Amino acid sequence: MRWITVTFFALIAVACATSPTGRSQLRLVSDAQMAQMGTTAFAALQQKTPQVSDAKVSRYVGCVADAITRAVAPGQRWEVLVFESKEVNAFALPGGKIGVYTGLLKVTENPDQLAAVIGHEVAHVIAGHSAARVSNDLAAQLGASVLGSTTGIDPQLIGVGANLLVLLPYSRGDESEADVLGLQYMAQAGFDPREAPKLWVNMSRQGGAAPPEILSTHPSSDTRIRDLESRLPQAVPLYEQAQARGREPKCR
């Protein structure tokens, strides 16, 4: 039992990682395993929710998403789908998967505001938030068995991990970090970051006392809007530089 305990804590120590902004994370799963979980989760979502039939809508969302991913993850291919749903939400999954619900398009007033959401969701993946939340949950569930004799995670857990990607909310720390990185990503792609605070004002007004699901685990609307506005002096120059280099996404 002592050996198991020592091994478990040694594994936790080795699995410590750092996010792009310097926050500590637990990483017990590999990028390949996360990509497999993301692909599995995405396939399950496709079976549950119909895709939009309007090709123009798909091209519009794809245009915004492609501009962001080309700027921040060059060389990686991302699959982008638009789901027919009143849900005001979007998501990105490891393995290069992005989903946007049509309900979100009724809240975003322009491509820049849609870019704010997609940039935020892509930031979750690039910053390793998905891997961290799956790792934290697996560590809690499997600590006594030392994660299947150290790092050899049972293939059956791939399905469990895929389910966690869909069901578990990110922490508020992850959400705040994704806001910071997402603002940077949209600016680097040539979208105006000054539209991001305006978007979240619109989002906070949806549903009256009950905010959209996408806001359920975020800091308060006032706090996040204030934080975004405070970071505009750093983000606007990135946007101007992107424009000067010819990055002017024409997504309509």
C-alpha positions as CSV (number, residue, x, y, z in Angstrom):
1,M,0.0,0.0,0.0
2,R,2.9,2.3,0.8
3,W,4.4,1.6,-2.6
4,I,1.1,2.4,-4.3
5,T,0.8,5.7,-2.4
6,V,4.4,6.7,-3.2
7,T,4.0,5.7,-6.9
8,F,0.8,7.6,-7.2
9,F,2.2,10.9,-5.8
10,A,5.3,10.5,-7.9
11,L,3.2,10.1,-11.0
12,I,1.2,13.3,-10.0
13,A,4.5,15.2,-9.6
14,V,5.8,14.1,-13.0
15,A,2.5,14.9,-14.7
16,C,2.6,18.6,-13.6
17,A,2.5,21.0,-16.6
18,T,2.2,24.7,-17.2
19,S,-0.4,26.5,-19.3
20,P,0.5,29.3,-21.8
21,T,0.0,32.0,-19.1
22,G,2.0,30.1,-16.4
23,R,-0.8,28.3,-14.5
24,S,-0.1,24.8,-13.1
25,Q,-1.9,21.9,-14.6
26,L,-2.1,18.1,-14.2
27,R,-1.5,16.1,-17.4
28,L,-2.1,12.4,-17.0
29,V,-3.2,11.8,-20.6
30,S,-1.2,12.2,-23.8
31,D,-2.1,14.5,-26.7
32,A,-2.9,11.4,-28.8
33,Q,-5.3,10.1,-26.1
34,M,-6.9,13.5,-25.9
35,A,-7.3,13.6,-29.7
36,Q,-9.0,10.2,-29.6
37,M,-11.3,11.3,-26.8
38,G,-12.2,14.5,-28.7
39,T,-12.9,12.6,-31.9
40,T,-15.1,10.2,-30.0
41,A,-17.0,13.0,-28.3
42,F,-17.5,14.9,-31.5
43,A,-18.9,11.8,-33.3
44,A,-21.4,11.3,-30.4
45,L,-22.5,14.9,-30.6
46,Q,-23.1,14.6,-34.4
47,Q,-25.4,11.7,-33.7
48,K,-27.4,13.6,-31.2
49,T,-27.7,17.0,-32.9
50,P,-28.6,17.7,-36.5
51,Q,-26.3,19.8,-38.6
52,V,-27.4,23.0,-40.2
53,S,-28.6,22.6,-43.8
54,D,-27.9,26.1,-45.0
55,A,-24.5,26.0,-46.8
56,K,-24.1,29.8,-46.5
57,V,-24.2,29.5,-42.7
58,S,-21.7,26.7,-42.7
59,R,-19.3,28.7,-44.9
60,Y,-19.6,31.8,-42.7
61,V,-18.8,30.0,-39.5
62,G,-16.0,28.0,-41.3
63,C,-14.5,31.3,-42.5
64,V,-14.3,32.7,-39.0
65,A,-13.0,29.5,-37.5
66,D,-10.4,28.9,-40.3
67,A,-9.1,32.5,-39.9
68,I,-8.4,31.9,-36.2
69,T,-6.9,28.4,-36.4
70,R,-4.6,29.4,-39.3
71,A,-3.3,32.3,-37.2
72,V,-2.8,30.4,-33.9
73,A,-2.4,26.7,-34.9
74,P,-0.8,26.8,-38.4
75,G,-0.5,23.4,-40.0
76,Q,-3.2,21.7,-37.9
77,R,-6.4,20.7,-39.6
78,W,-9.7,21.5,-37.8
79,E,-13.1,20.2,-38.6
80,V,-15.9,22.8,-38.2
81,L,-19.5,22.0,-38.0
82,V,-22.6,24.1,-37.3
83,F,-25.4,22.4,-35.3
84,E,-29.1,23.3,-35.6
85,S,-30.0,24.2,-32.1
86,K,-31.4,27.1,-30.1
87,E,-28.5,26.6,-27.6
88,V,-26.4,29.7,-27.4
89,N,-23.1,27.9,-27.3
90,A,-20.0,26.7,-29.1
91,F,-17.1,24.3,-28.3
92,A,-13.7,23.1,-29.4
93,L,-12.3,19.7,-28.7
94,P,-8.8,18.1,-28.9
95,G,-8.2,16.5,-32.2
96,G,-9.1,19.7,-34.1
97,K,-12.9,19.7,-33.7
98,I,-15.1,22.9,-33.5
99,G,-18.8,23.0,-33.1
100,V,-21.1,26.1,-33.2
101,Y,-24.8,26.1,-32.4
102,T,-27.1,28.2,-34.6
103,G,-28.5,29.8,-31.4
104,L,-25.2,31.6,-31.0
105,L,-25.4,33.2,-34.4
106,K,-28.5,35.1,-33.3
107,V,-26.5,36.7,-30.5
108,T,-23.3,37.5,-32.3
109,E,-23.9,40.7,-34.3
110,N,-20.9,40.4,-36.6
111,P,-17.9,38.1,-37.5
112,D,-15.7,39.8,-34.9
113,Q,-18.1,38.8,-32.1
114,L,-18.3,35.2,-33.4
115,A,-14.5,35.2,-33.5
116,A,-14.5,36.2,-29.8
117,V,-16.4,33.0,-28.9
118,I,-14.5,30.7,-31.3
119,G,-11.2,32.1,-30.1
120,H,-12.2,31.5,-26.5
121,E,-13.1,27.9,-27.3
122,V,-9.9,27.2,-29.3
123,A,-7.9,28.6,-26.4
124,H,-9.3,25.9,-24.1
125,V,-7.8,23.3,-26.4
126,I,-4.5,25.0,-27.0
127,A,-4.0,25.8,-23.3
128,G,-4.6,22.2,-22.4
129,H,-7.7,22.8,-20.3
130,S,-9.4,19.7,-21.7
131,A,-6.5,17.5,-20.8
132,A,-6.3,19.0,-17.3
133,R,-9.9,18.5,-16.4
134,V,-9.9,14.9,-17.7
135,S,-6.7,14.3,-15.8
136,N,-8.1,15.8,-12.6
137,D,-11.2,13.6,-12.8
138,L,-9.3,10.4,-13.7
139,A,-6.9,11.1,-10.8
140,A,-9.8,11.3,-8.4
141,Q,-11.4,8.1,-9.7
142,L,-8.3,6.0,-10.2
143,G,-5.8,7.2,-7.7
144,A,-5.8,4.1,-5.6
145,S,-5.0,1.9,-8.6
146,V,-2.3,4.2,-9.7
147,L,-4.0,4.9,-13.1
148,G,-3.8,1.3,-14.2
149,S,-0.2,0.5,-13.2
150,T,1.2,4.0,-14.0
151,T,0.3,5.8,-17.3
152,G,-1.0,2.6,-19.1
153,I,-4.5,4.0,-19.1
154,D,-7.1,1.4,-19.9
155,P,-8.5,1.8,-23.4
156,Q,-12.0,1.7,-22.0
157,L,-11.3,5.0,-20.3
158,I,-11.2,6.6,-23.7
159,G,-14.9,6.5,-23.8
160,V,-15.1,7.8,-20.2
161,G,-12.8,10.6,-21.1
162,A,-14.8,11.5,-24.1
163,N,-17.9,11.8,-21.9
164,L,-16.0,14.0,-19.5
165,L,-15.1,16.4,-22.3
166,V,-18.7,17.0,-22.9
167,L,-20.1,17.0,-19.4
168,L,-17.5,18.6,-17.1
169,P,-17.4,22.4,-16.9
170,Y,-14.1,24.2,-17.0
171,S,-13.0,25.9,-13.8
172,R,-13.3,29.7,-13.5
173,G,-9.6,30.0,-13.8
174,D,-9.6,28.1,-17.1
175,E,-12.4,30.3,-18.3
176,S,-10.6,33.5,-17.4
177,E,-7.4,32.3,-19.1
178,A,-9.4,31.3,-22.2
179,D,-10.8,34.9,-22.3
180,V,-7.3,36.3,-22.2
181,L,-6.0,34.0,-24.9
182,G,-9.1,34.1,-27.0
183,L,-8.9,37.9,-27.2
184,Q,-5.3,37.6,-28.3
185,Y,-6.1,34.9,-30.9
186,M,-9.0,36.8,-32.5
187,A,-6.7,39.9,-32.8
188,Q,-3.9,37.9,-34.3
189,A,-6.4,36.6,-36.9
190,G,-7.5,40.1,-37.9
191,F,-10.7,40.4,-36.0
192,D,-11.4,43.5,-33.9
193,P,-10.9,42.7,-30.2
194,R,-13.0,45.7,-29.2
195,E,-16.1,43.7,-30.2
196,A,-15.4,41.0,-27.5
197,P,-16.7,43.0,-24.5
198,K,-19.8,44.0,-26.6
199,L,-20.5,40.4,-27.3
200,W,-20.4,39.4,-23.7
201,V,-22.8,42.3,-22.9
202,N,-25.2,40.7,-25.5
203,M,-24.6,37.3,-24.0
204,S,-25.4,38.4,-20.4
205,R,-28.7,39.7,-21.6
206,Q,-29.9,36.4,-23.0
207,G,-32.4,34.4,-20.9
208,G,-33.1,37.1,-18.3
209,A,-32.0,35.8,-14.8
210,A,-30.7,32.5,-16.3
211,P,-27.7,33.1,-18.5
212,P,-26.8,30.9,-21.5
213,E,-25.1,27.6,-20.7
214,I,-21.8,29.0,-22.1
215,L,-21.8,31.5,-19.2
216,S,-22.7,29.1,-16.4
217,T,-19.2,28.5,-15.1
218,H,-17.6,31.9,-16.0
219,P,-16.8,34.7,-13.8
220,S,-19.6,37.2,-13.4
221,S,-20.5,39.1,-16.6
222,D,-19.4,42.4,-15.1
223,T,-16.1,41.0,-14.1
224,R,-15.2,39.4,-17.4
225,I,-16.3,42.4,-19.4
226,R,-14.2,44.6,-17.2
227,D,-11.2,42.2,-17.6
228,L,-11.6,42.1,-21.4
229,E,-11.8,45.9,-21.6
230,S,-8.6,46.2,-19.5
231,R,-6.7,44.0,-21.9
232,L,-7.7,45.9,-25.1
233,P,-4.5,48.1,-25.0
234,Q,-2.5,44.9,-25.6
235,A,-4.9,43.3,-28.0
236,V,-5.7,46.2,-30.3
237,P,-2.0,46.6,-31.5
238,L,-2.0,42.8,-32.4
239,Y,-5.2,43.5,-34.4
240,E,-3.6,46.5,-36.2
241,Q,-0.4,44.4,-36.9
242,A,-2.5,41.6,-38.4
243,Q,-4.4,44.1,-40.6
244,A,-1.1,45.6,-41.7
245,R,0.0,42.1,-42.8
246,G,-3.1,41.6,-44.8
247,R,-5.1,39.5,-42.4
248,E,-8.6,40.9,-43.1
249,P,-11.0,38.0,-42.9
250,K,-13.9,38.7,-45.2
251,C,-16.5,36.4,-43.5
252,R,-20.1,37.3,-44.4
